[in-house]
Amino acid sequence: MSTTKSTVFIVDDDAAIRDSLSLMIEQENIAVQSFESAEAFLDAYRPECRGCAIIDIRMQGMNGMELHEVLLKNNITLPVIFLTGHGDIPMSVRAIKAGAVDFLTKPVTREKLLTSIRSAIQKSEIISSENVIHQEALSRLADLTDRERDVMLLAVQGYLNKQIARELGISHRTVEIHKSKIMHKTGAVNLLDLARIVHESDLIN
């Protein structure tokens, strides 16, 4: 599986369900890929994939809830919609608390399912954009030395040069040299811009 287009991934061991869902979603000009098991989906999934997954609860082998747990444990942020004929309130609460976009029971109306799909795809697009920003920020910080990172983290927290010098046991002039190198390596235009880059990199939560 290799796709950068938003795609709906259907994971259901019922071929008739997979076919009917695929047809309905394709009629909305949304890309679809279907899998007969959780294991088949995990084997094919790639980190660059975006969109959402529609997952059945009861399947042979790994069930839908277990698949969702695997996705979460592996930091896979693909939004999940559960679609099942065997759901109950405790199960739906558990799924939503775990981060599922929706928990729908079969049969579901076309309108309700498509609304959930569009919401999930929108969430995926936001996550994808945030990931790009995060990676770009990390790349801009990649060439910094450990000492430059120390200086940078104190600077963006509002420490003055003399305070940074005292905190790190270095001279005021050395702090100035480090800050100049930091600005050059990161491409930051000023301290506020540098703080934004650091925030986007998650170096400071």
N, C-alpha and C positions, 0 to 999 in steps of 0.2 A: 504494500500500500504506500503510495507516494502522492500526496496532494497538498496544494497550498490553497485550493478553493474550498470555501465552506461546504462541508459535506455532512449529510445525516448518515450515521452508521447504525444500522439496525442489527440488533443481536437477539435472535429468537430462534428456538429450535423447531418452530412450526413453519414449514415452507409456505403454506397458504397465507399465513400472516405476513411473512417477509415479502411475498409477492404483492399482496394487496397494498401494504404500506409503501412499498417501493413505487408502485404505479401512481398512487395518490400524490406522493411527494414529488415525483418527477413531473407530474402535471403542473406543479407550481414552479417549474424550472429550477429546482434545487437538486444538486447532485446527491446521489444515494449509493451506498455500498452496504451489502447485507452479509451476515455471518450466521451460521447455524449453531455456533457455540461461543461461549466466553473465551475459550482457549484459542479458537480460530481468530477471533478479533484481536486478542493480545499478541498473537504471532504476527499479525499483519500491521498492527498499529505502529506509527512512527511519530516522534515528537513534533514534527512540523505540521501534522494534521490538525485541522481546526474545523469547527462546526459543532455537532452535538451527537450524543449516542442515545438511541431509544433501546432500552434494555428490558427484556422480560425477567420476571422474578424466578419462576420455576423452569429450569432447564436441566438436561442431563449433564453430568459433570459439575463444573462450577456454576452455582446459581447467580442470579443477578445481583443480589446484595453482596455476595463474595467478590464478584467482579468489581463492583464499585469500591469496595475496600482495597482491592489491589491497585486500582487507579489512584486512590488517595495516598496509599503508602508509597507509591512511586512518583508522587508529585505531578501526576497527569491531571491537568486542569480542564480537560474536556467536559463541558456541561452534560449532565445526565438527566434523561427523562425516563422514569420507570413506567412501563405499560404492561399491566398484568391482569389476568382473570382471577387471581388468587390473593388479592391484597386485603388487608384489614387496617383498621385505624392505627394500632400500635406500630405496624410495619411502615405505614405511610409517614408517621411522625418520626420514626427512626431514620427513614430515608431522607426526609427534608432536613432534619437536624444534621445529617452527615453531608449535606450540601447539594442534594439533588434539586434540579430546577422544578420538577413537578413529579407527581405520583398519580398516574391515571389508571383507571380500571377499564377493562374490555367489557362490552364494546364502548368505544369512545367516538364522539362525533368528530367529523372532519374538521369543523371549525375550531373545536377545542384543542385538538391535537396540533393543528397548524399554528394556532396562537402560541402554544407551548414551544413548538419548534422554532418559530421566529424569535421568541424571547431568548431561547437558549443560544441560537446563533448570534444574536446581538451581544449576549454575554461573552461568547467565545471571541468575537471580534475585539471587544474591549480588552480581554485578557491577552490576546495576541499582540495588540498595540502596546500594552504595558510591558510585555516581555521584550519587545523590540527596544523600547526605551531603556529598559533595565540592562540589556546586553550592550547597547551602545554606551551607556554610562560606565559599565565595567571595563569595556575596551579602552575608554579614555583614561582610566585609572591604572591600567595594566602595567605601564612602564615606570610607575613610581617606585622608588626605593622604600624600604621599611621606615626609614627616618622621615622621608618626605610624606609618607602616609600619616605618621605621628603628628607632624607639623600641620598637615592639612586638616586632620580631624579636630585638632584644638582650634585652629583658625576659624573653621566654619561654625564652631560652637561659641564664637565671640571672644576668644582669648586674644589679648593684645600681644604684639611681638615680644615685649619684655616679659610678659607672663608665660608665653610659650618657652622662651629661653630659660626662665627659672624652672619651669615644670620639667623640661627635658635635660637640663644641665648643660646647655650650649650657649654660645654667645648671641647677642642681639643681631650681629652682622650675619652669623650663620643662619639664623632664622630667615632673614631677608633673602639670602641666597637660595635657601630651600623653597621659599614661597615663589620666587621668580621662576625657578625650575618647574614647580608644580603648575603654575599658570601656563607656562609654555607647553608642557607635556599634555595637559588636559584640554588645552584650547579655551579655557575659561576666560571670559573678558573682564571679569571682576569677581570679588569675593562672593557676591550674591549668586552669580552664575555657577561658581564652584560649589556653593552649598546645594544648589539644585542638582548638580551632577552627583554629589555624594548621596543626597536623599534618594535619587532615582536608582542608585547602585545598591541601596539597602545597607550600606556600611554603618549608617546610623539609623536606627528604627525610631 
